[in-house]
Amino acid sequence: MQVDVDSDGQPTVGSAATVVILREGARGLEVLLGERNHRGSFAGAWVFPGGAVDEADAAGDPVDSSPAARRAAVRETLEEVGLELGVDDLVEFALWSPPKGVPKRMRTRFFAARAPEAEVRLATDELIQAEWLTPTEALEHHADGAMTLFPPTWVTLHELRDAADVDAALAQLDAHELRAYVGRFDDDRTTLYWQEDEHFHTDDREHRAVPDDGPDADGPRHRLMMDRLPWVYLHSF
């Protein structure tokens, strides 16, 4: 599925791929997160392996296509964390378009894969450190202010927090059509609305969400409220 329109009508400047690498640890399902260097894109944030799709990844396919993103996902995972995946190992589950105000306008395809039996080897020019964490642990670190997460990473962890194991997580992600996240921030950038939310197309500040409006409020809700910790995610459908 291809999303052709960003939330602000502005074109993206490229495509990217991200891989959620999963394993079963002593504490249950774990994901691999790495801390970015404190410079450049996503400085200091904890992220899944990934990066931009280039012309070599395209290999004759459109740069913004799923096959090109799969090849980029495999390449970036090997470069950043030293883990070798196959393009057929990847479950594609989401496509994130950048909201207005995001400086690096990359439309990003999200994949998930089972971790291979190999040691993580970091590219230290990309990542300072990496940890295997349960989704709940990562969300708790973020809620405590100890870990920086960007919305796509946070929402993905939130979606995986109840998965019992790798098989269950991959089945959950593969059970629905590719999810398109087209979002926009409110005026003070404390709430992120996605296209299904009733206030996605309005700037009416009278309807600005507050955490206690609840997921059962009137009208469809698909938003992330980031004005305090922990963040509040409402997805009413």
C-alpha positions in Angstrom: 0.0 0.0 0.0 1.3 3.4 -0.9 0.4 6.6 0.9 0.5 9.6 -1.5 -0.4 12.5 0.7 1.4 13.8 3.8 -0.6 15.5 6.5 0.5 19.0 5.4 0.5 18.4 1.6 4.3 18.7 1.4 6.4 16.0 -0.4 8.8 13.8 1.5 12.4 14.0 0.5 13.2 10.3 0.8 12.3 6.9 2.1 13.6 4.9 5.0 13.2 1.5 6.6 13.2 0.4 10.2 13.4 -3.1 11.7 11.9 -4.2 15.0 14.2 -7.2 16.0 12.5 -9.6 18.4 13.7 -12.4 20.7 12.5 -14.4 23.7 14.4 -13.5 26.8 14.2 -14.5 30.5 11.7 -11.6 31.0 9.5 -12.5 28.0 9.4 -10.9 24.6 12.4 -8.4 24.1 13.1 -5.9 21.4 16.5 -4.5 20.4 16.9 -0.7 20.9 19.9 1.4 20.3 20.8 4.8 21.6 21.7 7.2 18.8 24.8 9.4 19.0 24.0 12.8 20.5 24.3 14.6 17.1 22.5 14.4 13.8 19.1 12.8 13.3 17.3 11.5 16.3 20.1 12.6 18.5 20.1 10.8 21.9 17.0 8.8 21.1 16.5 5.1 21.5 15.6 3.6 18.1 15.2 0.4 16.2 17.9 -0.3 13.6 17.2 1.4 10.3 18.0 4.2 7.9 17.5 5.7 4.5 16.7 3.7 1.3 19.3 4.5 -1.4 19.5 3.8 -5.1 21.5 0.6 -4.6 18.7 -0.7 -2.4 16.2 0.1 -5.1 18.0 -2.2 -7.6 15.6 -1.2 -10.3 12.5 -0.9 -8.1 11.2 2.6 -7.1 13.1 4.0 -4.1 9.8 4.3 -2.2 8.7 0.7 -2.8 8.4 -2.1 -0.3 11.1 -4.3 -2.1 13.6 -1.4 -1.9 12.8 -0.8 1.8 13.3 -4.5 2.5 16.8 -4.4 1.1 17.6 -1.2 3.0 16.3 -2.8 6.2 18.6 -5.8 5.8 21.6 -3.6 4.9 21.0 -1.1 7.8 20.5 -3.9 10.3 23.8 -5.5 9.3 25.7 -2.1 9.3 24.3 -0.8 12.6 24.0 -3.9 14.8 25.9 -6.6 12.9 22.8 -8.9 12.6 22.2 -10.6 9.3 18.6 -10.9 8.2 17.0 -12.1 4.9 14.5 -10.0 3.0 12.0 -12.8 3.4 12.4 -12.8 7.2 10.8 -9.4 7.4 7.1 -8.8 8.3 6.0 -5.4 7.0 3.4 -3.8 9.3 3.4 0.0 9.2 4.1 3.0 7.0 4.8 6.3 8.8 4.6 9.7 7.0 6.3 12.7 8.7 4.1 15.4 10.2 4.7 19.0 9.3 7.6 20.4 11.3 9.7 17.3 11.2 13.0 18.4 9.7 14.0 15.1 8.0 11.0 14.3 5.8 11.4 10.5 5.3 8.5 8.2 4.8 9.4 5.1 6.8 8.4 1.5 6.4 8.4 -0.6 9.6 9.3 -4.3 9.5 9.7 -6.9 12.3 11.9 -10.0 12.3 13.1 -12.7 14.7 16.6 -12.1 15.9 19.2 -14.4 14.4 21.6 -16.5 16.6 24.4 -14.0 16.6 26.1 -11.4 18.8 25.1 -7.7 18.4 28.0 -5.7 17.1 27.4 -2.0 17.1 28.5 0.6 14.6 29.8 3.1 17.2 29.5 6.0 14.8 25.8 5.3 14.7 24.8 3.9 18.1 26.4 4.5 21.5 24.9 1.5 23.1 22.1 -1.1 22.6 19.9 -3.1 25.0 17.4 -5.9 24.8 14.3 -4.7 26.6 10.7 -5.9 27.0 8.3 -3.3 25.4 7.0 -2.6 28.9 10.4 -1.9 30.3 11.2 0.5 27.5 7.9 2.3 28.0 8.5 2.6 31.7 12.0 4.0 31.1 10.5 6.6 28.9 7.8 7.4 31.5 10.5 7.9 34.1 12.3 10.3 31.8 15.3 8.0 31.5 14.9 7.2 27.8 14.1 9.3 24.8 11.6 7.8 22.3 10.0 9.2 19.2 6.3 8.6 18.5 6.7 5.8 16.0 9.0 3.8 18.4 6.7 4.5 21.3 3.5 3.4 19.5 5.2 0.3 18.2 6.3 -0.7 21.7 2.8 0.1 23.0 1.4 -2.3 20.4 3.8 -5.1 21.4 3.5 -4.8 25.2 1.1 -7.7 25.6 2.7 -10.2 23.1 3.7 -13.3 24.8 6.6 -14.4 22.5 8.1 -13.8 19.1 5.6 -16.0 17.3 2.7 -14.1 18.8 4.2 -10.7 18.1 4.9 -11.5 14.4 1.4 -13.0 14.0 -0.1 -9.9 15.6 1.8 -7.6 13.3 1.0 -9.7 10.2 -2.7 -10.1 11.0 -3.8 -6.7 9.6 -3.3 -4.7 6.5 -0.3 -2.4 6.4 -1.1 0.5 8.8 -0.6 4.0 7.4 0.2 6.7 10.0 -0.4 10.1 8.5 -0.1 12.6 11.4 -0.1 16.2 12.4 0.9 18.0 15.5 -1.4 20.5 17.3 -0.2 24.1 17.6 2.1 23.5 20.6 3.3 20.1 19.4 2.1 18.3 22.5 -0.5 16.2 20.8 0.0 14.1 17.6 -3.2 13.4 15.6 -3.5 10.7 13.0 -5.8 10.7 10.0 -8.6 8.7 11.7 -9.0 11.2 14.5 -12.0 13.5 14.3 -9.7 16.6 14.9 -7.1 15.7 12.3 -8.5 18.2 9.8 -9.2 21.0 12.2 -7.2 23.5 14.2 -10.0 24.3 16.6 -8.3 24.6 20.0 -11.6 24.1 21.8 -11.3 20.5 20.9 -7.7 20.0 22.1 -7.4 16.7 23.9 -6.6 16.3 27.5 -5.7 13.0 29.1 -8.9 12.7 31.1 -11.2 12.9 28.1 -10.9 9.1 27.9 -10.9 6.7 25.0 -14.7 6.5 25.2 -15.2 10.2 24.4 -17.5 11.1 21.5 -16.0 10.8 18.0 -13.1 8.7 16.7 -9.8 9.1 18.5 -6.3 8.3 17.2 -3.9 10.5 19.0 -0.8 10.5 21.2 -0.8 13.1 24.0 2.7 14.1 25.0 2.2 17.1 27.3 3.3 15.0 30.3 4.8 11.6 31.2 3.7 9.0 30.8 2.3 9.7 27.3 -1.4 8.9 26.7 -2.4 7.0 23.6 -6.0 7.0 22.5 -7.0 4.6 19.7 -10.8 4.2 19.8 -11.4 1.8 16.9 
